[in-house]
């Protein structure tokens, strides 16, 4: 599950650049099998910011933990090392 978690975070950080006030809908990440558990873990670590709207839920990476998030991605997905600044 760590690899799946790293892939989700990488998608938010690199492809979408969702840091801080830039949110993306949770429904865009349905392909991740353990999505609810991953989001719950990341919220507990305070790495993800969640914004609940009436019709959908938004997520974004917490910029306060950028260093830890990047280290986690590079540890679990070595092929993307150095791609996130």
N, C-alpha and C positions, 0 to 999 in steps of 0.2 A: 504493500500500500504506500510505502514511502516514495516509490518511483512515480506512482499515479499522483500523489500529492505534489511532488516536484514538477510533474508535467503541467498540472493545473496552475501552479504558481508561475511557472515559466511562461505559460500562455498569457497570463495576466501581465507579467512584467515585461516581456520582450515583444510579443506580437501586438498586444493591445495597449501597452504602456499605461496600465491602470494603477497609478499610485495616487494616494491621497484622495482628492475630491473628484477624480475621474472614475466613474463607476461603470460597470457592465452588468447586464441582466444575468441572473443565475441560470436561467433557462438556456442560455447559449452554451452551457457546459454539461448538457445531459449525457454526453458520450462517456463520461467518467462513471464507472459502475458504483463506486462507494461515495458518491458526491456528498450526501448528507453527513456521513461520518467524517469525511475530509474537511468539510466546511466547519463542522462542530469542533474538530481538533484545532484548526487554524484560528478560529474565534477564541478558543481557550488560550492559545498562545499569543493572542492579540496581534497576529500577523495579518489578519483580514478584517476589514471594516465592512459591516453589513448595514444596509439601508433598506428598511421595509416600506414599500409603497402599497397602496390599496390593491393593485392588480399584479404586482410582481415584486421580486426582491433583487436588490443590486449588491454587488460585491466589489471591493477594491483592496489593494494591498496597502498596509500601513507603512508610510515612509519612515516612521521612527525606528522600524526594525529592518531597514533595507540591508544593512550589512549582514545580519543573521540570515535573512531570506536568500540573499545572493549566495552565501556560503552553503546553505542547505541545497539549493539548486545545483551548484557546481559539484557538490559531494555526490548527489544522487543521479545527476545527469552529466557525467564528465565530458560528453561530446559537445556540450554547449558552453564549456568553460571560457570565460572572457567575453562572451557575447552581451552580457548585461553590465551596464556601467552605473 
